[in-house]
Amino acid sequence: VTDQAFVTLATNDVYCQGALVLGQSLRNHRTSRKLAVLITPEVSSGLRSVLRSVFDEVIEVNVLDSADSVHLALMQRPELGVTFTKLHCWTLTHYSKCVFMDADTLVLCNVDELFDREEFSAAPDSGWPDCFNSGVFVFRPSLKTYNLLLQFAAEHGSFDGGDQGLLNSFFSNWATADIGKHLPFLYNLSSSAVYTYVPAFNHFGRDAKVVHFLGATKPWNYKYNLQTKKVMQDGTIDGSLHQLSFLSLWWNIYSASILPLLEKLQKMEESEPEECKVTDKGVNKVAHSVSELSIHFKPQEPIPEDERKKWEEGRIDYMGKDAFEHIKKKLDAFLH
């Protein structure tokens, strides 16, 4: 089916790891739809080439940021402002219908039946079931809808500072208007919420179709043992064997299908003549030994002109080098 697609978003090289595993999981379960990934200018050329080996389309879009620090602070997730960037998915008008999936989701079986649903179909959020979770949703690309969303965002903002608050306000009748637009929770199962209702998970969990790794800690933040094919526990996993099994599934796909692509890219970069090498090619090192696998990215050296342009465009790394504590240190050094 060439006019329908699964769509995801990778705002940087790290989130590309999630997007690649998601795309591969859709391939593994033989989806008949196209795969498209939206990327921002932050994604390096090396990762773009790897994405093209999994996705049918790699589409660069500009960063949209809610810049709503107050509401994002309530969630203790200041990085979520850039999730507004997913609104660009409505501009993919060469598709008649799409399913958006966050890069931290994983498909457990073929879910092509989602395309039988209409806009706006989504599953309830585990934290507030009268709201939908915006990690998986069915939509119809439309420039009219895109412009209305931007207008709504400018006039009303988002009650949580991210795309989920905005979309729930925009599609405000989701909770009451049409039960056919309520996806079963099995299409967007929160891996970390399983423990809140263990009997239900034990009864229904075997039918889960999509797992969503909600929260600040993502699958790529863990270490994986290549010999035992298990995630290495370090005390940060919330005691759930179910979450461990989902994390192991994610890493199994990563080690079997994505790691070879990244290693091939590394070898190509290492074999290039010195004069052809570019500092921001992409995968700096996928660190692994015989027994352990983990994802590491060396910080890229910033180019002053690029840094100035980012500030002028409002693309500021509040959590990293542009954090207030770092700026304060520079001011203190200058004053003293």
Secondary structure, 3 states (H helix, E strand, C coil): CCCEEEEEEECCHHHHHHHHHHHHHHHHCCCCCEEEEEECCCCCHHHHHHHHCCCCEEEECCCCCCCCHHHHHHHCCHHHHHHHHHHHHHHCCCCCEEEEECCCEEECCCCHHHHHCCCCEEEECCCCCCCEEEEEEEECCCHHHHHHHHHHHHHHCCCCCCHHHHHHHHCCCCCCCCHHHECCHHHCEECCCHHHHHHHHHHHHHHCCEEECCCCCCHHHCEEECCCCEEECCCCCCCCHHHHHHHHHHHHHHHHHHHHHHHHHHHHHHHCCHHHCCCCCCCCECCECCCEECCECCCCCCCHHHHHHHHHCCCCCCCCCCCHHHHHHHHHHHHC
